[in-house]
Amino acid sequence: MAADIANLKDWRFEVDFEGVAWATFDVQGQSQNTLGRGPLEELGAIVQAVEEGARDKRIRGVIFLSGKEKSFIAGADIREFDSLKTEAQVTEGIHAVTAMFDRIERLPIPAVAAIHGFCLGGGLEFALACHYRIADREDGTRLGLPEIKLGIIPGFNGTARWLRQSGPMLAMPNMLAGRMLRSPQARAAGIVDQLVRSHHELRWAARKAVFQKRKSQRVATYLAPFVMFEATRRYLANRMRKETAAKVREEHYPAPFRLIDLFEKHGGSYESLKREETKTFAPLMVSEQSRNLRRVFRLSEMLKAEAPKHGFKPLRAHVIGAGTMGADIAMVCVAQGMEVTLQDMSAEAVGKALERAKGFFKKRLKKDAEAKKAMARLIADPAGAQAHRADVVIEAIFENLEAKQKLFAEVEPKLKAGAVLATNTSSLPIEQIAAVLKDPGRLIGLHFFNPVAGMPLVEIVRGPQSREEEIRKGAAVVTRIGKFPLIVKSVPGFLVNRVLAPYMFEAMKRAAEGTQKEKIDAAALKFGMPMGPVELVDVVGLDVALSVAKVLGLPAPEDSPLMRLVGQKKLGKKSGEGFYKWVGGKAQKMEVFWDAKELDALGRDLVKPLIDECEKVLAEGVAASADHVDAGVIFGTGFAPFRGGPLHYRASLQEAEQPQPAHAAE
């Protein structure tokens, strides 16, 4: 049913005295704009009004902008995706949207997208249908087609339009990686035509673009004429397949491979690309991989929602402990814009941490100016003189109860009102550490994982004494530094280490019984784990694995390979040898190939103890729900995202085994 232009809910539409139409997108009840059925119907009414105004010369141009603080259009509304059960339903829905975008592209007057905030997925596909795109340089503005991360490809003809606009060398790598580009990068990639300093300048720049009838200029590349030839596309596609296969398996993540196929077969014709994009998109949308990856996205949004939207806004952190973990926590906080003071009994350790930070910021922030600004925000404070200024104090010293208690007793009187007090302990009960505090309810756990920069999850540990307000402020700290907060109960191993340990020990048990370690790791990789469990033990450190075993009460017999290797000081990657020998940071493995069915069976057997433990922690209330357990294991261990989480995976297997009801005869 067509929307009424006079009674719009999610858009505002007006034509000013100079004949410029302003269409402002502002979805009711949402912090970000998404293209759901309602907003798309209203957009259709706007497009019709602009077409009519262009015909009778009342409208000289149309400008699309956002009424949101941080979002132009964040994409299609993925909550509506699950209602599409068949390829035919998907195709019908897609055709309605692509037809409307084609109408925008065919408008006889300028259509300008004025972009501030997230312009992603369907949002960028909409912008690409406009004639001219202006974006501000503000840090929160991001553009991209990240559909690959949801197990699909762009579906609103974004593939065709970006390839036509920029050519394969700029478009394909960004789509295959699902990159979200800053606006200067987006301009370099050909999808933004003009940059302005801030969102305050967008309206004026867009009005000027309408009056000057500006049109986007396609990026001229030397390959453009050659892409018309199938042989050129085949060569490029084969190179892309090889690079993609080095990162993901096609059986687990088919979407990037289907995108490459689409480019190879139809990249020489714009109209053919548009038509075949839909045929490629529809089966991916209804696939199990995509359903599960969309579930993972929703789980990430669920974790981010643990932080209060208003109130506590941490700006300064004080980290105590300049070892590897403490220094890494400090660097990640600084990289996200916080000011951090770093304390340690050893001034030399602080100095080494600051020296290491230079390389980290240079690599992470790319530009020398940004790296220098970051170094200015990381401040040596060996004696802890600046702790009183911090919004959050994080202790990351060695695992010793008495040492931690002594430290917190000294720090507590220095804290300002409202500051978060946290420990990064991985094994000690929060309530025992808090016992020496005058206000024990203030202490929470912020359990980071190694490597801090690479792991997206932080466990927020709630001791029986921890106040809910402090837990929620802890979640705000975690989201402030771009990570996912998972609230867990103070139990041995918390959640992630507790479920990961049985998985690693099952692998070591099988290795001790004679199964080749390379076969064990190959089976885990085939299942979809990011790393084999034997290699993981080496990376974690055999001494650390042994310590976890003691905390969790797992058996580690004296004659086990783990005990023998630890006794020989072969501690894994850090010592150069553990279960594997390590050369140049890589485990040295024999090249062996095994039967695929054998690997499938072994992979399922290997993850069984992990899933069993997930059911136990759920029953014990270690995390709030099955979804929280799944989220913690996916983001904390890398458990095969395309399977939707360990508990979801087991439930889906059980559902598949249920006898299907017999259908009555026609």
C-alpha positions in Angstrom: 0.0 0.0 0.0 1.4 3.4 -1.0 2.2 5.9 1.7 0.6 9.3 1.9 3.1 12.1 1.3 1.2 14.4 3.7 1.3 11.9 6.6 4.9 10.6 6.7 6.1 9.0 10.0 9.7 8.1 9.3 10.6 10.8 6.7 10.1 14.6 6.6 9.5 16.1 3.2 9.4 19.8 2.2 10.1 21.9 -0.9 11.7 25.3 -0.1 11.1 28.6 -1.9 13.9 28.0 -4.3 12.4 24.7 -5.5 14.8 22.4 -3.6 13.2 19.3 -2.1 14.5 18.2 1.3 13.9 14.5 2.3 15.0 13.9 5.9 15.1 10.3 7.1 14.4 9.9 10.8 12.9 6.5 11.8 10.6 6.8 14.8 11.8 5.0 18.0 15.2 4.0 16.6 18.7 5.5 17.3 19.7 4.6 13.7 17.9 4.8 10.4 17.2 1.4 8.7 15.3 0.6 5.6 12.3 -1.4 6.7 9.0 -1.9 4.9 7.4 1.3 6.3 10.3 3.7 5.5 10.6 2.2 2.0 6.9 2.7 1.3 7.3 6.3 2.4 10.4 6.7 0.3 8.3 5.6 -2.6 5.8 8.3 -2.0 8.7 10.9 -1.8 10.1 9.6 -5.1 6.7 9.9 -6.8 6.3 13.5 -5.4 9.7 14.5 -6.7 9.0 12.9 -10.2 5.8 15.0 -10.4 7.5 18.1 -9.2 10.3 17.7 -11.7 7.7 17.3 -14.5 5.9 20.5 -13.7 9.2 22.4 -12.9 8.3 23.0 -9.2 11.3 21.0 -8.0 14.8 21.7 -9.2 16.5 19.0 -7.2 16.2 16.7 -4.2 18.5 16.3 -1.2 18.4 13.2 1.0 19.8 13.6 4.5 19.3 12.2 8.0 17.7 13.5 11.1 19.8 11.1 13.3 22.9 12.1 15.3 25.0 9.2 14.2 23.3 7.5 11.2 22.6 8.4 7.6 21.2 4.9 6.8 22.7 2.0 8.7 21.3 -0.6 6.2 18.2 -2.6 5.6 16.2 -3.7 8.7 17.6 -7.2 9.3 14.9 -7.9 11.8 12.6 -8.3 8.7 15.0 -10.7 6.9 13.8 -13.7 8.9 10.3 -13.4 7.7 11.5 -14.2 4.2 11.4 -18.0 4.0 11.8 -18.7 0.2 13.9 -17.4 -2.7 10.7 -16.2 -4.4 9.8 -14.1 -1.4 13.3 -12.6 -1.3 13.2 -11.9 -5.1 9.8 -10.2 -4.9 11.0 -7.9 -2.1 14.3 -7.1 -3.8 12.6 -6.2 -7.1 10.4 -3.6 -5.4 13.4 -1.8 -3.8 15.7 -2.0 -6.9 12.9 -0.6 -9.1 12.6 2.4 -6.8 16.3 3.0 -6.7 16.3 2.9 -10.5 13.6 5.6 -10.5 15.9 7.7 -8.3 18.8 7.2 -10.7 16.5 8.2 -13.7 15.3 11.4 -12.1 15.7 14.3 -14.6 16.8 16.6 -11.7 19.8 16.3 -9.4 19.4 13.8 -6.5 22.0 14.4 -3.8 22.9 12.3 -0.8 24.2 14.3 2.1 25.9 11.7 4.4 26.7 12.0 8.1 27.2 8.9 10.3 26.7 5.3 9.2 26.0 4.8 5.5 26.1 1.0 5.2 24.6 -1.8 3.2 21.3 -0.8 1.8 22.0 2.8 2.9 25.1 3.0 0.6 23.2 1.2 -2.2 20.6 3.9 -1.9 23.3 6.6 -1.9 24.9 5.0 -5.0 21.6 5.4 -6.8 21.7 9.1 -6.2 23.5 11.4 -8.7 26.0 12.9 -6.3 27.3 12.1 -2.8 28.7 14.4 -0.2 30.0 13.2 3.2 31.5 14.9 6.2 34.9 14.2 7.5 33.7 13.5 11.1 35.1 10.4 12.8 31.7 8.7 13.1 30.9 8.7 9.4 31.5 5.3 7.8 30.5 4.0 4.4 30.6 0.4 3.1 28.8 -2.7 1.9 29.4 -5.2 4.8 26.8 -7.7 3.7 29.5 -10.4 3.4 29.6 -10.5 7.2 26.0 -11.5 7.2 26.5 -14.3 4.8 25.0 -12.5 1.8 26.1 -10.1 -0.9 24.7 -6.6 -1.6 21.1 -7.1 -2.8 19.9 -3.6 -3.9 22.2 -3.5 -6.9 25.1 -2.1 -4.9 27.5 -4.6 -6.5 26.7 -3.3 -10.0 26.7 0.3 -9.0 30.0 0.3 -7.1 31.7 -1.8 -9.9 30.4 0.7 -12.5 31.5 3.6 -10.4 35.0 2.5 -9.4 36.0 -0.6 -11.2 36.9 -4.0 -9.7 40.3 -3.0 -8.2 38.6 -0.5 -5.8 35.1 -2.1 -5.5 35.8 -5.8 -5.1 38.3 -5.8 -2.2 36.1 -3.5 -0.2 33.0 -5.6 -0.8 34.8 -8.9 -0.2 36.2 -7.7 3.1 32.9 -5.9 4.2 35.0 -2.9 5.0 33.5 0.2 6.6 35.4 3.1 5.2 36.0 6.5 6.7 34.8 9.2 4.4 38.3 10.1 2.9 38.8 6.4 2.2 35.3 6.2 0.6 36.2 9.1 -1.6 39.4 7.4 -2.7 37.3 4.3 -3.4 35.1 6.3 -5.7 31.8 6.2 -3.7 31.9 9.8 -2.3 32.2 12.8 -4.6 32.8 15.6 -2.2 34.0 16.0 1.4 33.1 18.7 3.9 34.6 19.3 7.3 31.5 18.7 9.5 27.9 17.8 9.3 27.0 21.5 9.8 28.3 22.2 6.2 26.3 19.4 4.5 23.1 21.4 3.8 24.9 24.3 2.1 27.2 22.0 0.1 24.2 19.9 -1.1 22.2 22.9 -2.1 25.1 24.2 -4.1 25.4 20.7 -5.8 21.7 20.9 -6.8 22.0 24.4 -8.3 25.2 23.5 -10.2 23.6 20.2 -11.4 26.6 18.1 -10.3 26.9 14.5 -11.4 29.2 11.9 -9.9 32.3 11.3 -12.0 33.2 7.7 -12.3 36.8 6.7 -11.3 38.9 6.3 -14.4 41.0 3.1 -14.1 43.4 1.6 -16.6 41.5 -1.7 -16.3 38.1 -0.3 -17.2 38.2 -1.2 -20.9 39.7 -4.6 -20.2 37.0 -5.7 -17.7 34.7 -6.0 -20.7 36.7 -9.0 -21.7 35.9 -12.3 -20.0 39.6 -13.4 -19.9 40.5 -10.3 -17.8 37.7 -10.9 -15.3 38.7 -14.6 -15.1 42.3 -13.7 -14.2 41.2 -11.2 -11.6 38.5 -13.6 -10.2 41.0 -16.4 -9.8 43.3 -14.1 -7.9 40.5 -13.0 -5.6 39.4 -16.6 -5.0 42.9 -17.6 -4.0 43.2 -14.6 -1.6 39.7 -15.3 -0.1 40.3 -19.0 0.3 43.4 -18.2 2.4 41.0 -16.5 4.9 37.8 -18.6 4.9 36.5 -21.9 3.6 33.9 -21.8 0.9 31.9 -24.5 2.6 31.6 -22.3 5.7 31.3 -18.9 4.0 30.0 -19.2 0.4 29.0 -15.5 0.0 32.4 -14.0 -1.0 32.9 -16.8 -3.5 29.5 -16.2 -5.0 30.3 -12.5 -5.3 33.5 -13.3 -7.2 31.5 -15.7 -9.5 29.1 -12.8 -10.1 31.8 -10.4 -11.1 33.6 -13.0 -13.3 30.5 -14.1 -15.3 28.6 -10.8 -15.5 31.0 -8.0 -14.7 31.2 -6.9 -18.4 27.5 -5.7 -18.5 25.9 -3.3 -16.0 22.4 -4.6 -16.7 23.4 -8.2 -16.5 25.1 -7.6 -13.2 22.0 -6.0 -11.8 19.8 -8.9 -12.9 22.1 -11.7 -11.8 22.9 -10.0 -8.5 19.3 -10.7 -7.4 19.6 -14.3 -8.5 22.8 -14.7 -6.5 21.4 -12.9 -3.5 18.2 -14.8 -3.0 19.6 -18.3 -2.2 22.2 -16.8 0.1 19.6 -14.9 2.0 17.6 -18.1 2.9 20.7 -20.1 3.6 21.5 -21.5 7.0 24.9 -19.7 7.1 23.2 -16.4 6.6 20.5 -17.0 9.2 23.2 -17.9 11.7 25.4 -14.9 10.8 22.5 -12.6 11.2 21.9 -14.2 14.6 25.5 -13.4 15.5 24.9 -9.8 14.5 21.9 -9.6 16.8 23.9 -11.2 19.6 26.5 -8.4 19.2 23.8 -5.8 19.4 22.4 -7.5 22.5 25.8 -7.3 24.3 26.3 -3.6 23.3 22.9 -2.9 24.8 24.2 -4.0 28.3 25.8 -0.6 28.6 23.5 2.3 29.7 22.7 4.7 26.9 22.9 7.8 29.1 25.0 8.7 32.1 28.5 7.4 32.7 30.9 8.4 30.0 34.5 7.4 30.8 37.2 9.7 29.5 40.3 8.8 31.6 41.6 5.4 32.7 44.3 4.4 35.1 45.9 1.0 34.5 48.0 -0.6 37.2 50.5 -3.2 35.9 52.7 -2.5 32.8 53.2 -6.1 31.8 51.9 -7.5 28.5 48.3 -7.5 29.6 48.2 -4.2 31.4 50.1 -2.4 28.6 47.8 -3.8 26.0 44.7 -2.7 27.9 46.2 0.8 28.2 47.1 0.9 24.5 43.6 -0.2 23.4 41.9 2.4 25.6 44.2 5.1 24.2 43.6 4.0 20.6 39.9 4.6 21.3 40.5 8.2 22.3 40.8 7.9 26.1 43.6 9.4 28.2 45.5 6.7 30.2 48.0 6.8 33.0 50.1 3.7 33.4 51.3 2.6 36.8 53.9 -0.1 37.8 56.3 -0.7 40.6 59.0 -0.8 37.9 59.6 2.4 36.1 61.5 0.4 33.6 58.5 -1.7 32.8 56.4 1.4 32.2 59.1 2.7 29.8 59.2 -0.5 27.9 55.4 -0.4 27.6 55.5 3.1 26.2 58.2 2.2 23.7 56.1 -0.8 22.5 53.1 1.5 22.2 54.8 3.6 19.5 54.7 0.7 17.1 51.2 -0.3 18.1 49.8 3.2 17.4 51.7 3.6 14.2 50.3 0.4 12.9 46.8 0.8 14.3 46.2 4.5 13.6 48.1 4.7 10.2 48.8 8.4 10.2 51.9 9.8 12.1 49.9 12.7 13.4 47.3 10.4 15.0 50.0 8.2 16.4 51.7 11.1 18.1 48.4 12.3 19.6 47.8 8.8 21.0 51.3 8.8 22.5 50.5 12.1 24.2 47.4 10.5 25.8 49.5 7.6 27.2 51.2 8.9 30.3 53.8 7.2 32.5 52.7 7.3 36.1 54.9 4.7 38.0 53.8 5.8 41.4 50.1 6.1 40.6 49.9 9.8 41.4 47.2 10.4 38.8 44.8 7.6 39.9 42.5 10.2 41.5 41.7 11.7 38.1 40.6 8.5 36.5 37.0 7.5 35.6 38.1 3.8 35.6 40.9 2.1 37.4 41.9 -1.3 36.1 44.4 -3.6 38.0 46.3 -6.0 35.8 49.2 -7.3 38.0 50.2 -10.9 38.6 47.7 -13.4 39.9 48.3 -13.3 43.7 45.4 -12.6 46.1 47.5 -10.9 48.8 49.2 -8.6 46.3 45.9 -7.6 44.7 44.3 -7.0 48.1 47.2 -4.8 49.2 47.1 -2.8 46.0 43.3 -2.2 46.2 43.5 -1.2 49.8 46.0 1.5 48.8 44.1 2.6 45.7 40.6 2.8 47.2 41.1 6.1 49.2 42.5 7.8 46.1 39.5 7.2 43.8 37.2 10.0 42.9 33.5 9.5 43.4 31.8 7.4 40.8 35.0 6.0 39.3 34.9 2.3 38.3 37.2 0.0 40.2 38.1 -3.2 38.3 40.4 -6.2 38.4 41.6 -8.1 35.3 42.0 -11.3 37.3 41.4 -14.5 35.3 41.2 -16.9 38.2 40.7 -15.3 41.6 37.2 -14.8 43.1 36.2 -11.1 42.9 34.7 -11.3 46.4 37.9 -12.4 48.0 39.9 -9.5 46.4 37.1 -7.1 47.5 37.2 -8.3 51.1 39.8 -5.7 52.2 37.8 -2.7 50.7 35.8 -0.3 52.8 33.2 -0.4 50.0 33.5 -4.0 48.5 30.4 -3.4 46.3 32.5 -1.1 44.2 34.8 -3.8 42.8 34.0 -5.6 39.6 36.0 -7.8 37.2 37.0 -6.6 33.7 38.5 -9.7 32.2 40.3 -9.0 29.0 41.6 -11.8 26.7 44.9 -12.0 25.0 45.6 -10.5 22.5 43.6 -7.5 23.9 43.6 -5.6 20.6 42.3 -8.6 18.6 39.7 -10.1 21.0 36.3 -8.4 20.8 34.9 -9.7 24.1 35.5 -8.5 27.7 33.9 -10.4 30.6 32.4 -8.2 33.2 32.6 -10.3 36.4 29.9 -9.8 39.0 30.9 -10.9 42.5 28.2 -11.5 45.0 29.2 -8.2 46.6 29.3 -6.2 43.3 26.6 -3.5 42.9 24.5 -3.5 39.7 25.3 0.2 39.1 29.0 -0.7 39.0 28.4 -3.6 36.6 26.6 -1.4 34.2 29.3 1.3 34.3 31.8 -1.5 33.6 29.7 -2.3 30.5 29.9 1.4 29.5 33.7 1.2 29.8 33.9 -1.8 27.6 31.6 -0.4 24.8 33.6 2.9 25.0 36.7 1.1 23.9 34.8 -0.7 21.0 34.4 -4.2 22.6 31.5 -6.4 23.6 30.6 -6.6 27.3 29.5 -10.0 28.7 28.2 -10.0 32.3 29.2 -13.2 34.1 29.0 -14.6 37.6 32.2 -14.9 39.7 32.9 -18.6 39.4 36.1 -20.5 38.5 37.0 -19.8 34.9 34.1 -17.4 34.6 32.5 -18.4 31.2 35.0 -18.4 28.4 37.9 -20.1 30.1 35.6 -22.6 31.7 34.0 -23.8 28.4 37.3 -23.6 26.5 39.3 -25.7 28.9 37.4 -29.0 28.3 37.7 -28.5 24.6 41.5 -28.1 24.8 41.9 -31.0 27.3 39.8 -33.3 25.1 42.2 -32.5 22.3 45.3 -33.2 24.5 43.7 -36.5 25.7 43.2 -37.7 22.1 46.7 -36.7 21.2 48.0 -38.7 24.2 45.9 -41.7 23.0 47.6 -41.6 19.6 45.6 -39.3 17.3 47.9 -37.1 15.3 47.9 -33.5 16.6 47.7 -32.3 13.0 44.6 -34.3 12.4 43.0 -33.0 15.6 43.7 -29.4 14.5 42.5 -30.1 10.9 39.2 -31.5 12.2 38.6 -28.4 14.4 39.4 -26.1 11.4 37.0 -28.0 9.2 34.3 -27.7 11.9 34.8 -23.9 11.7 37.0 -23.1 14.7 39.6 -20.3 14.0 42.5 -22.4 15.3 43.0 -26.1 16.2 42.9 -26.9 19.9 46.4 -28.3 20.1 47.8 -25.2 18.4 45.7 -23.1 20.7 47.2 -24.7 23.8 50.6 -23.8 22.4 49.5 -20.2 21.8 47.9 -19.8 25.3 51.0 -21.4 26.9 51.2 -24.9 28.4 51.9 -23.4 31.8 48.8 -21.3 31.6 46.8 -24.3 30.5 48.0 -26.2 33.5 47.1 -23.3 35.8 43.6 -23.2 34.3 43.3 -27.0 34.8 44.1 -26.5 38.5 41.6 -23.7 38.9 38.9 -25.8 37.2 39.8 -29.1 38.8 40.6 -30.8 35.4 42.8 -33.9 35.4 46.4 -33.4 34.4 48.2 -36.8 35.1 51.9 -36.7 35.8 52.6 -38.9 32.8 50.5 -36.7 30.4 52.2 -35.0 27.5 51.1 -31.6 29.0 53.0 -32.3 32.3 56.0 -33.8 30.5 56.4 -30.7 28.2 55.9 -28.3 31.1 58.6 -30.2 33.0 60.9 -29.8 30.0 60.2 -26.0 29.9 58.5 -26.5 26.5 55.7 -24.0 27.1 54.5 -23.5 23.6 54.9 -20.5 21.2 56.5 -18.3 23.7 59.4 -20.7 24.4 59.7 -21.9 20.7 58.4 -25.4 21.4 55.4 -27.1 22.9 53.2 -29.6 21.2 54.6 -28.0 18.0 57.9 -26.4 17.2 57.5 -22.7 16.4 59.5 -20.9 13.7 58.9 -17.3 12.8 55.8 -17.3 14.9 54.2 -20.2 13.0 53.6 -23.8 14.2 55.5 -26.3 12.1 53.0 -28.9 10.9 53.3 -32.0 8.7 51.4 -31.7 5.4 48.9 -34.6 5.7 45.4 -35.0 4.1 42.6 -36.9 5.8 39.2 -38.2 4.7 36.7 -35.4 4.9 34.0 -37.6 6.7 36.6 -38.6 9.3 37.4 -35.0 10.0 33.7 -34.0 10.2 33.1 -36.7 12.8 36.2 -35.9 14.8 35.4 -32.2 14.7 31.9 -32.8 16.2 33.5 -35.0 18.9 36.1 -32.4 19.8 33.5 -29.6 20.4 31.1 -31.9 22.4 32.8 -31.2 25.8 32.7 -27.5 25.0 29.0 -27.6 24.3 28.3 -29.8 27.3 30.1 -27.2 29.5 28.0 -24.5 27.9 24.8 -26.3 29.1 26.3 -26.5 32.6 27.1 -22.8 32.9 23.7 -21.9 31.6 22.1 -24.1 34.2 24.2 -22.5 36.9 23.3 -19.0 35.8 26.9 -18.0 35.0 25.4 -15.8 32.2 21.9 -14.4 31.8 20.6 -16.6 29.0 21.5 -19.2 26.3 22.0 -16.2 23.9 24.5 -14.7 26.3 26.4 -18.0 26.5 26.4 -18.3 22.7 27.6 -14.7 22.4 30.4 -15.2 24.9 31.7 -18.3 23.3 31.5 -16.9 19.7 33.2 -13.6 20.6 35.5 -15.0 23.3 36.7 -18.2 21.6 35.9 -17.7 17.9 33.4 -20.6 17.9 32.3 -21.1 14.3 30.1 -18.0 13.8 28.3 -19.5 10.8 26.9 -22.2 13.2 25.2 -19.5 15.3 26.8 -20.4 18.7 27.3 -23.7 20.5 23.9 -24.0 22.2 22.1 -22.8 19.0 24.1 -25.4 17.0 23.1 -28.3 19.3 19.5 -27.2 19.4 19.5 -27.0 15.5 20.9 -30.6 15.4 18.3 -31.8 17.8 15.5 -30.1 15.8 16.8 -31.7 12.6 16.6 -35.1 14.2 13.0 -34.7 15.2 10.6 -36.7 13.0 8.7 -34.5 10.6 4.9 -34.6 10.6 3.4 -36.6 7.8 1.6 -34.5 5.2 -1.9 -35.5 4.3 -2.4 -36.8 0.8 -3.5 -34.3 -1.7 
